Amino acid sequence: MVEIEGRWLSNHEICSHPGVSKDTVYKWIDKNEMPAHRMGRFWKFRKDEVDK
């Protein structure tokens, strides 16, 4: 498995972490329930922030 601590995760990678769909992640972002960072047209995530 690829080391994910300390690097930015893509939407695909963060969906597999809690085992939810992309739609669920986008809903959580819209409700400010998931910390996400916009980088251009992509959302990026830090695993440690999501775990909190």
C-alpha positions as CSV (number, residue, x, y, z in Angstrom):
1,M,0.0,0.0,0.0
2,V,1.2,3.5,-0.8
3,E,2.2,5.7,2.2
4,I,-0.6,8.3,2.6
5,E,0.5,10.1,5.8
6,G,1.7,13.6,5.3
7,R,0.7,14.1,1.6
8,W,-2.4,15.5,-0.2
9,L,-5.0,12.8,-1.1
10,S,-7.3,12.9,-4.1
11,N,-11.0,12.5,-4.0
12,H,-10.7,8.8,-5.1
13,E,-8.2,8.1,-2.3
14,I,-10.2,9.9,0.4
15,C,-13.4,8.0,-0.6
16,S,-11.7,4.7,0.0
17,H,-10.5,5.8,3.4
18,P,-13.9,5.9,5.2
19,G,-15.5,3.7,2.5
20,V,-18.0,6.2,1.1
21,S,-18.9,7.4,-2.4
22,K,-17.7,10.5,-4.2
23,D,-21.2,12.0,-3.9
24,T,-21.1,11.6,-0.1
25,V,-17.7,13.3,0.1
26,Y,-19.0,16.2,-2.0
27,K,-22.1,16.5,0.3
28,W,-19.8,16.6,3.4
29,I,-17.7,19.3,1.8
30,D,-20.8,21.4,0.9
31,K,-22.0,21.1,4.6
32,N,-18.5,22.0,5.9
33,E,-18.4,18.6,7.6
34,M,-15.2,17.5,5.9
35,P,-12.0,19.6,5.7
36,A,-11.0,20.0,2.0
37,H,-8.8,22.3,0.1
38,R,-9.5,23.5,-3.4
39,M,-6.5,23.3,-5.7
40,G,-7.4,24.5,-9.1
41,R,-10.4,22.5,-10.1
42,F,-9.6,19.6,-7.8
43,W,-10.3,18.9,-4.1
44,K,-7.4,17.7,-2.0
45,F,-7.5,16.3,1.5
46,R,-5.1,15.6,4.4
47,K,-5.8,12.3,6.1
48,D,-5.0,13.7,9.6
49,E,-7.6,16.5,9.1
50,V,-10.3,14.1,7.8
51,D,-9.6,11.7,10.7
52,K,-10.3,14.5,13.3
